[in-house]
Amino acid sequence: MSTITLTDLTKHYDSIAAVDGIDLDVLDEEFLVVVGPSGCGKSTTLRLIAGLEDATAGTIRIGGTDVTDSPPEDRDIAMVFQNYALYPHMTAAENMTFGMQSVTDYSSAEIEDRVADAAATLGITELLDRTPDALSGGERQRVAIGRALVREPSVFLLDEPLSNLDAKLRVHMRAELSKLHRELDTTTVYVTHDQTEAMTLGDRVAVLNDGTVQQVAPPQQLYDFPANQFVAGFIGEPAMNLVPVRVRDRPRGLVADHEGFAHPLPDGGSNSALVDRRLTFGVRPEDVLLAGRSATGHEESFEARVTVREPLGEQLLLHCTIGDDELQVKVQPRRDVSTGDTIRLCFDQQRLHLFDPETGDAIYHAASEDQPAKPTPSQ
C-alpha cells in the first residue's frame, strides 16, 4: 500500500509559515493534484513529502511508515521537476539511469531493460542516444519522467512538470500523463497552478491557500460545491461571479436581494437563519442565462448592460454590469449581442451559492451533493 498521510504538517521559514498544519491523505494508486496560487505552499508540501525540506512540525507517512526524518533515498519516491534537471553532457539514456547503480542493487542488464521499457512507454526509444540540446521541450520532459519511471517507485511526485511547454504540447502531455497513470497505477501527487491540469488529471484535487488546505474533492464536486469563497473564486475559468446580497423573507420564500436583481432561493424558505443577513451570492458564468422576451414580467429575470464582448470560438463571454457590480456570462458563440446592449438575464435555479463574507465559508448550495444539479440549458 503506497498511501501518503500528512498530519499537522508545518514548515516555517523564520516567521513565515509556508505550510501551516496540513492534514491530507493520498490514497493508494490515487492521482492527487495539489493546486493553488503562487506562494500557497504547494511546492513546499511536495518537497516535504520528498524529503528535500525538513518539516518544522507534523508527520509524513508513506505506506504506513513514518518517514518524517528519513532521507529522500529511503522514501521510495521519484520526483519530476519543473525545469527537467537533465545533465547537458549526458544522453537521454544516461540521464535516465544516472546514479541508479550506486543506490540500487540492479545489474546493468536490469537497468537497460528498465530504460527500454520506460522509453517504449513514453515513445522516446529513438531518442535515447541524444543529448538534451538535441531534444524538444516535450521530449526533455518525457526523459525526465522516464528517469522517474525506471526506478519503479512507490510514489511519483511531479512539481509543475508541464509549465515550460507551449499550450498545444501541454494539452498533449496532459493526456499522456493521464494514460501513463492508468497503466502504472502508482500513487501520484502532482503540483500545479493551472486549474485546467488540476481538473482534467486528478482523481481528487486539493486546493491550497496560505499554506492550508481549503478543500479536497473530486474535480466535479469541487466545481459544483465549493467549500468556501476562495475555492469558488479560484476554480473555474472565468471564476464564479460573486456579488453582495441581503437575504429577505418574501411570501414566496427567501430571496437574494441585490440592487440589480431579486432572486428566489430554491428550498431556502425554511432557513430562517439566513434572513436579513448580508451574504455573498455566487453563480458561475455558464449558469447565468439569457432570458427570453416573455420573461420581462418575471421576478427572476433582470436587466444588465453589456460592457465587454469576448468571442472565444466555442463560446461568447459577456461582461455585464448590474448596479455597481459585474456579471460574466457564457453564451453560445453566435448570439447576436453587442457591446452597449441591454439584455435580460436570469439564473439557473439549481446552481446558486451563498457564502459568509466574513469567514468565506459556503452556507448554502441550491443543489445538494446527493442530488446534483441538472445540466445547464444551452443558450
C-alpha positions in Angstrom: 0.0 0.0 0.0 1.5 3.3 -1.1 -0.7 5.7 0.8 0.6 9.1 1.9 -0.6 10.6 5.2 0.3 14.2 6.2 -0.7 15.1 9.8 -0.4 18.6 11.0 2.5 19.2 8.6 4.1 22.5 9.1 7.1 24.3 7.6 8.3 27.7 8.8 10.9 29.9 7.2 11.8 32.2 10.1 8.4 33.8 11.0 6.7 32.8 7.7 4.5 29.7 7.7 4.9 28.3 4.2 2.9 25.2 5.2 0.6 25.7 8.1 -0.7 22.5 9.7 -1.8 20.5 6.7 -3.8 17.3 7.2 -4.0 15.3 3.9 -4.5 11.7 2.9 -3.4 10.4 -0.5 -5.0 7.0 -1.3 -3.1 4.1 -2.7 -2.8 4.3 -6.5 -4.5 7.7 -6.5 -3.6 10.7 -8.7 -4.0 13.6 -6.4 -3.5 17.1 -7.8 -2.4 20.0 -5.5 -3.4 23.3 -6.9 -3.3 26.9 -5.7 -1.9 30.4 -6.4 1.8 31.2 -6.3 3.2 31.1 -2.8 0.4 29.0 -1.3 2.7 26.2 -0.2 2.0 23.5 -2.8 5.6 23.0 -3.9 6.9 23.2 -0.4 4.4 20.4 0.6 5.8 18.3 -2.3 9.4 18.9 -1.2 8.5 17.9 2.3 7.0 14.6 1.1 10.1 14.0 -1.0 12.4 14.8 2.0 14.1 17.8 0.2 12.8 20.0 3.1 12.8 19.3 6.8 9.4 19.7 8.5 9.1 22.2 11.3 6.3 20.1 12.9 3.9 17.2 12.0 4.4 13.8 10.5 4.7 12.3 7.0 3.8 8.6 6.5 4.3 6.7 3.2 2.8 3.2 3.1 2.1 3.5 6.8 5.8 4.1 7.7 6.8 7.3 9.4 9.4 8.9 7.0 9.3 12.4 8.5 13.0 12.3 9.4 14.1 9.8 6.7 16.4 11.0 3.9 15.0 11.1 0.3 16.7 7.9 -0.8 14.9 5.9 1.9 11.4 7.1 0.9 10.9 5.1 -2.3 9.8 8.1 -4.2 10.7 9.6 -7.6 10.3 13.3 -8.4 9.9 15.1 -11.7 10.9 18.8 -11.5 9.6 21.8 -13.4 13.0 22.5 -15.0 13.6 18.9 -16.1 17.1 18.9 -14.3 18.8 17.0 -17.1 22.6 16.9 -17.4 23.5 18.6 -20.7 26.6 16.4 -21.4 24.7 13.1 -20.9 22.4 11.3 -23.4 18.8 10.7 -22.6 19.5 7.1 -21.5 22.4 8.2 -19.3 20.2 10.9 -17.7 17.5 8.3 -17.0 19.9 5.9 -15.3 22.3 8.3 -13.6 23.1 7.2 -10.1 21.0 4.0 -10.2 23.8 1.5 -9.8 25.1 3.3 -6.7 21.8 3.4 -4.9 20.1 0.2 -6.1 21.0 -3.5 -6.4 20.0 -3.7 -10.1 22.5 -5.1 -12.5 23.5 -3.2 -15.7 21.3 -5.6 -17.8 18.3 -5.0 -15.5 18.8 -1.2 -15.7 19.0 -1.4 -19.5 15.7 -3.4 -19.6 14.0 -0.8 -17.4 15.2 2.0 -19.6 13.9 0.2 -22.7 10.5 -0.4 -21.1 10.2 3.2 -19.9 11.3 4.6 -23.3 8.7 2.4 -25.0 6.0 3.5 -22.7 6.9 7.2 -23.3 7.6 6.9 -27.0 11.2 8.0 -26.8 13.1 4.8 -27.8 14.6 6.6 -30.8 15.8 9.5 -28.6 17.9 7.6 -26.1 21.2 8.4 -27.7 20.5 12.2 -28.0 21.7 14.8 -25.5 19.2 17.4 -24.1 20.2 20.1 -26.6 19.0 17.8 -29.4 15.6 17.3 -27.8 12.5 19.5 -27.9 10.8 20.7 -24.7 8.3 17.9 -24.7 11.0 15.3 -25.4 13.1 16.6 -22.5 10.0 16.3 -20.2 9.5 12.7 -21.3 13.1 11.9 -20.5 12.6 13.5 -17.0 9.5 11.4 -16.5 11.4 8.3 -17.8 14.1 8.9 -15.2 11.4 8.6 -12.5 9.8 5.5 -14.2 13.0 3.4 -14.3 13.1 3.4 -10.6 9.6 1.9 -10.2 9.0 3.9 -7.0 6.0 3.6 -4.7 5.2 7.2 -5.2 5.6 9.7 -8.0 5.9 13.4 -7.2 5.5 15.9 -10.0 6.2 19.6 -9.5 4.6 21.7 -12.3 6.2 19.4 -15.0 4.3 21.0 -17.9 4.7 24.7 -17.1 7.6 25.2 -19.5 5.8 23.7 -22.5 3.7 25.6 -25.1 -0.1 25.4 -24.9 -0.6 22.7 -27.5 2.1 20.5 -26.1 0.7 20.9 -22.6 -2.6 19.5 -23.8 -0.9 16.6 -25.4 1.3 15.8 -22.4 -1.8 16.0 -20.0 -3.4 13.2 -22.0 -0.1 11.2 -21.9 0.3 11.6 -18.2 -3.3 10.5 -17.6 -2.8 7.5 -19.8 0.5 6.7 -18.1 -1.1 6.8 -14.6 -3.8 4.4 -15.7 -1.1 1.9 -17.0 1.1 2.2 -13.9 -1.4 2.7 -11.1 1.3 4.3 -9.0 0.4 6.7 -6.2 1.0 10.2 -7.7 1.0 13.7 -6.2 1.0 16.4 -8.9 1.5 20.1 -8.1 0.3 22.8 -10.5 -1.0 26.3 -10.6 -3.0 25.5 -13.7 -6.6 24.6 -12.7 -7.2 23.0 -16.1 -4.5 20.5 -15.4 -6.0 20.0 -11.9 -9.5 19.4 -13.2 -8.5 17.1 -16.1 -5.8 15.0 -14.4 -6.8 14.5 -10.8 -8.8 11.7 -9.2 -9.1 14.3 -6.5 -8.0 17.9 -6.2 -6.6 19.6 -3.1 -6.9 23.4 -3.2 -4.3 25.2 -1.1 -4.1 28.8 0.0 -1.8 30.5 2.5 -0.3 27.1 3.5 -3.6 25.5 4.4 -5.9 23.0 2.7 -9.1 24.7 1.6 -10.9 21.7 0.1 -10.1 18.2 -1.1 -12.7 16.6 -3.5 -13.1 15.0 -6.9 -12.9 17.7 -9.7 -16.6 18.0 -10.5 -17.6 18.1 -6.8 -15.0 20.8 -6.2 -16.5 22.8 -9.1 -20.2 22.3 -8.2 -19.9 22.6 -4.4 -17.0 24.8 -3.4 -16.4 24.7 0.4 -15.7 28.4 0.6 -15.4 31.6 -1.3 -11.7 31.2 -2.1 -12.3 27.8 -3.9 -15.3 29.3 -5.7 -13.3 32.2 -7.0 -10.2 30.2 -7.8 -11.6 27.2 -9.6 -13.2 27.9 -12.9 -12.2 30.0 -15.9 -13.6 32.6 -15.7 -14.2 32.4 -12.0 -17.6 32.2 -10.2 -19.4 35.5 -10.1 -19.5 36.8 -6.5 -21.7 39.8 -5.6 -23.1 41.1 -2.3 -26.7 40.5 -1.4 -29.1 40.7 1.5 -31.4 37.7 2.1 -35.0 38.8 2.6 -38.1 36.9 3.6 -40.9 37.2 1.0 -44.3 35.5 0.7 -42.8 33.0 -1.8 -39.8 32.2 0.4 -36.3 33.6 0.8 -34.9 36.0 -1.9 -31.3 37.1 -2.6 -31.8 40.8 -2.9 -29.3 42.8 -4.9 -29.7 46.3 -6.4 -29.9 44.7 -9.8 -32.0 41.6 -9.1 -34.1 39.9 -6.5 -33.8 36.1 -7.0 -35.6 33.4 -5.0 -33.5 30.8 -3.2 -34.9 27.3 -4.0 -35.6 25.2 -0.9 -34.3 28.0 1.2 -37.6 29.2 2.5 -37.3 27.3 5.8 -33.8 28.6 6.7 -34.7 31.5 8.9 -31.0 31.9 9.9 -30.3 33.5 6.6 -33.0 36.2 6.9 -31.7 39.8 6.8 -28.1 38.7 6.6 -25.6 40.3 4.2 -24.0 37.5 2.3 -22.0 36.9 -0.9 -24.1 35.4 -3.8 -22.3 33.1 -6.2 -23.2 31.9 -9.6 -20.9 30.6 -12.4 -20.9 32.4 -15.8 -22.4 29.4 -17.6 -25.3 29.4 -15.1 -26.3 33.0 -15.9 -28.8 32.6 -18.7 -30.2 34.9 -21.4 -33.9 35.3 -20.6 -36.4 35.4 -23.4 -38.7 38.4 -24.0 -41.5 36.7 -22.3 -39.5 36.7 -19.1 -39.7 40.5 -18.7 -42.5 40.3 -16.2 -40.9 37.5 -14.1 -39.3 38.4 -10.8 -36.4 36.0 -11.7 -35.3 38.0 -14.7 -33.4 41.3 -14.6 -31.7 43.8 -16.9 -28.0 44.0 -17.4 -25.8 46.2 -19.7 -23.1 44.5 -21.9 -19.8 46.4 -21.4 -17.4 43.9 -23.0 -17.9 41.1 -25.6 -15.2 38.4 -25.8 -15.6 35.9 -28.7 -13.7 32.7 -27.6 -14.6 30.5 -30.5 -16.5 27.8 -28.7 -18.4 30.3 -26.6 -19.1 34.0 -26.2 -18.2 35.7 -22.9 -20.1 38.7 -22.0 -19.1 41.2 -19.2 -22.3 42.8 -17.9 -23.0 45.4 -15.3 -25.8 45.2 -12.7 -25.8 48.2 -10.4 -22.2 48.7 -9.3 -21.2 45.0 -9.9 -20.3 42.9 -12.9 -21.5 39.6 -14.0 -19.7 37.4 -16.6 -22.0 35.4 -18.7 -21.2 32.5 -21.1 -23.5 32.1 -24.1 -23.4 30.4 -27.4 -20.8 31.9 -29.7 -23.1 33.3 -32.4 -25.6 35.1 -30.3 -26.5 38.5 -31.7 -25.3 40.5 -28.7 -23.2 43.7 -29.0 -21.3 45.9 -26.6 -23.7 48.5 -25.2 -26.8 46.3 -25.5 -29.2 46.0 -22.6 -30.2 42.3 -22.2 -32.3 40.3 -19.8 -30.8 37.6 -17.6 -31.8 35.0 -15.1 -30.1 32.3 -13.1 -30.2 28.6 -13.2 -32.3 27.9 -10.1 -30.2 24.8 -9.1 -26.8 26.4 -9.3 -26.8 29.2 -6.8 -24.5 29.6 -3.8 -24.2 31.8 -0.7 -21.1 32.5 1.3 -20.4 34.1 4.6 -18.4 37.3 3.7 -16.5 37.3 7.0 -15.4 33.6 7.1 -15.7 32.9 3.4 -17.5 29.6 4.2 -20.2 28.2 2.0 -23.5 28.3 3.8 -26.0 27.4 1.0 -26.0 25.5 -2.2 -29.2 25.4 -4.2 -28.4 21.8 -5.3 -27.4 19.1 -2.8 -24.4 16.9 -3.3 -26.7 13.9 -3.1 -28.9 15.3 -5.9 -26.5 17.1 -8.3 -27.9 19.9 -10.4 -29.3 19.2 -13.7 -27.3 20.2 -16.8 -27.5 23.9 -17.7 -29.6 24.5 -20.8 -27.7 25.8 -23.8 -28.1 29.5 -24.5 
